[in-house]
Amino acid sequence: MSFPRFPKRTFLAVAGAIAAYGIVGAFVAPPIIRNVAANKLGQRLGRVVRIDDVAINPYTLEARVEGFRILEPDGRTPFASFDALDVTGMPSRSPGCGSTRSGMAHRTTTSATSSRA
């Protein structure tokens, strides 16, 4: 039994695509996601939203958000916050192929405050 031989160019193209996916997912996307999420949430809530860090592992489909804060209208006092949020994703299956899971979020450390009485 003989196995098909893949040309060197095909191997390099596939390896390059996998590496590019990792680089974009781990280094390019997190700062963009952090800024866009903070801006969109801030507009939607009418408050200042701060996110210290977003880390993504594109190969394991895991993400971590650190230092998330929604501030009071004064822009300094926290309205709600959490220190870290870990999200683990699983690829969805096609319909009709059994159960579907979209992911699990794990809140690791929280501190929520509110100045409302």
Number of C-alpha atoms within 10 A of each C-alpha: 3 4 5 6 6 8 8 8 9 10 11 11 11 11 12 12 12 12 12 12 13 16 14 13 17 18 14 12 15 20 16 12 15 18 16 12 15 21 16 12 15 16 12 9 11 13 18 20 24 21 20 15 16 22 19 21 16 16 11 10 14 17 18 18 20 18 15 22 21 25 20 17 12 9 12 10 14 21 19 17 21 19 17 20 18 18 16 15 16 13 10 12 12 9 8 7 8 8 9 13 11 10 14 12 13 12 14 10 12 14 11 12 13 12 9 5 3
